[in-house]
Amino acid sequence: MPVSEQEDMMKTSVIGFPRVGTLRELKFASEKYFRHEITAQELTGIAADLRHRHWMTQVAAGIGFIPCNDFSFYDIVLDLSLIHISEPTRRTPISYAVFCLKKKQDKA
């Protein structure tokens, strides 16, 4: 297909892609890690392999814009709340609780 026709085609994207794997590989690897059956290095290797396979699956499907930086080992909502709430902007029970949790983790 000529480049000019490719530029005129509609681009596609997905809002999110299931990160656990088709056979729930990340779930099982995380559980093994929590039981101390595999190391952190093995867990990150499994996660890297899953991310690569997911990206390649989307490329093969013709997705024009592949989402990135949306990976989480356990709970993406918790990860994002800890990333984006470094200090509470308003003193609400939830933001203050996350702030205290983050401070507790920083001291450990």
DAGILIN-V216010 format. One record per pair of residues at least 24 apart in sequence whose ideal C-beta (glycine too) atoms are under 10 Angstrom apart, sorted by the first residue. I is the first residue (numbers start at 0). J is the second residue. If there is no record, write none. Layout:
i=<I,I>
j=<J,J>
//
This chain:
i=<8,8,9,10,10,10,10,11,11,11,11,11,11,12,12,12,12,12,12,13,13,13,13,13,13,14,14,15,15,15,16,16,16,16,16,16,16,16,16,16,17,17,18,18,18,18,18,18,18,18,18,19,20,20,20,20,20,20,21,21,21,21,24,24,24,25,25,25,25,25,25,26,28,29,29,32,32,33,39,42,43,45,46,46,46>
j=<61,63,63,61,62,63,64,57,60,61,62,63,64,57,62,63,64,65,66,57,60,62,64,65,66,66,69,66,69,75,50,53,54,56,57,62,65,66,69,70,49,53,46,49,50,53,69,70,71,72,75,49,45,46,48,49,52,53,49,52,53,56,48,49,52,49,50,70,71,72,73,73,72,72,73,72,73,73,72,72,72,72,70,71,72>
//
